[in-house]
């Protein structure tokens, strides 16, 4: 392996480590600075700035990474052809293992980078709204709110429970799925049946 390719691989690994650490650090404190992220990643601030010239660049990259992962999951579960409520259950099940990584985006979306994050999350918001609209049209989701807003309420519940789960080990994916289905207007007995024996 050439020195140049080894150096490139090392740069990519450092960049990915910074991104992973940034999710954790910003998850604990959405106002954390680049210095705190650098320290937690075991690098100097200059290294962080070499990869991300500003905090906004870092947040934008985190958001783009989340959008790619979540849209891939949504595309896959939507392709199953299942009813919208069953599709939602599968989406939450697939999202749950990484939900703690992306809950920070909800907090950052309300802060100074809100406009940029909101724009980048557009594809995820659109896919979620389409799924909820499909459920409303099929009579499995309530129609008391527009699909876009209802999807955000249900999606927010999943992240709120993920945040709670991370801090004290209580409700897990089962609670998040059932609660979000209830928010979508699915009757409790149907929600429990859909979730089945999932933990």
N, C-alpha and C positions, 0 to 999 in steps of 0.2 A: 504494500500500500504506500502510495506516495506521501511525502510530508504534507503536501497541499491538501490532499483528501483527508488525511488524519486531522489536520487543523480545522478543515470545514466541518468534519464530524463533531469535533470538540466544541466548535461554535454553536452548532445546532443543539447539542446536548445541553450546553450552558443556557441557551435561549429557552429551551423547553423547561429546564429546571427553574429558571426565573419565573416563567409563566405559572408553573405548578405552585411554586411558593407564593407568588402574588395572589393567587386565588385563596390560599389559606390565610395569608396575612390580611388581605382586604376583607375576607369573610369575618375575621375577628374584629377588625377595625376598618370600616370603609374609608376613613380619613387618613389611613397610614400613608406615609411618604415613601419616596423612592429609596431613601437611606434605610428605612426599616425593612423594606423588601430585600435590598441588597444584603443586609446583615443576616436575615433569615435564610437567604440563598447561599450564604458563605462566599459572597463576592464583594468587591468594592463597588461603590456607587458608580464609578466611571464605567464599569462593565455593564451595569444595567442601562446606563445612558447610551452606551455603544449600540445596544440592541433596540432600545426604545428611547428616542430623543426627548420624549416628554411623558408625563404621567398619562396624558390623554392617549398617546400612542400605545402605551401598555394596556390601558383599559379597552381601547378599540380592538387590539389584538385578542385580548381575552374574550371579548364579545363575539368577534368573528369566529373564534374557535368554538364557542358555545353554540352559535347559530349553525355551524357546519354539523356539529354532533347532533343537535336536536332536530334539525330538518331531516337528517338521514334517518333518524328513528321514526319521525312522523311519516316520512315517505314509505318506509318499510311497513309500518303498522296499517297505514291507510290502504296499502296494496293488498291486504289480506281479504278485503271484501266483507269483513264481519260487520255486524251492526255497530252503530256509532258508539254505543255505551261499552260494548266489548272491546272496541278499538281503543277507547279511552283507558280502559283497564290495562291493556297491553302497553300503551304509551307510558303510563305511570310506572308500571313494572320495569320497563326498559330504562326509563329515566332515573328511577330511584337510586341506583348505585352511584350516579354522578350528580344527583340533585344538590348535595352539599357543596359541590364545587361551583355551581352556578347561581346559588341563591344570592350571592354577593351582587349579582347584576341587578336584582330587584332593588337593593339598597342604593346602588350607584345610579340607577335609573332615576331616582328621586333627587339626586344631587346635581353638582355642577356639570356633569357629563350627560345629564338626562337626555338632552336632545340627540346627541350622537349615538347613545346606546339605543334609544327608542328607534332611530332610523335603521340601525343595524339589525335590531331584533324584528324588523318588519316581516321578513319571510316566515319566522316562527309564529308570530302573531297571526299572520294570514292563514297559515296551515291549521292552527288551532281554531280560528274562527270558522274556517271551512268545515272542520270536523264537527264543531258544535252546531253549525247551520244544518249539516246533514242530519244530525240527531234531532234537531227541532223539526225539520221537514218530515222526518220519519216517525215523529211522535214519541221518541224516547227521551228527549231533553225538553225542559220547560221553555216557554217562550216569553217569560216575564221580563227578560232583558234582551237587547240585541245580541246576536251571536258573538260579536267581537268583545263586548263587555263581559258577557257571561263566561266566555272562555278564559278571560283574564282573572276573573274572580276564582274560578275553579283551579286554575293553574297557580295562582297565588297561594291558595290553601295548601297545595302540595308542598310548595317551598316553605311555607310557615311551619308545617309539621316536620319537614326535613330539618329545619333549623332547631326546632324543639327536640327532635330525636338526637341531634348531634350534641346538644348541651346537657341532656339528662337521661338519655337512654330510654325514654318512654315511647310514645306511639311510633309505629314504623310504617312500612309501605301499606299494610292492610288498612290502618287508620287513615292514611293519606288518600288512598284510593276510594274507600267508602265515603269519607267526608267530601271529597271533590265530586263524587257522583251525586251525593245528596244536594250539593250546591247547584249541580246541573239539573236538578229536578227529578232524578231517578228515585223511585220509591225505595225505602230502606230494605225491604225484603229482596227486591231485585238486585240492589247494590251488593248485598251480602252474598246472594247466589252467584253474581258475576265474579266476585273476588274468590269465592270458594275457599279452599284450604290454604291459600297463600299466607305466609307468616305476617 
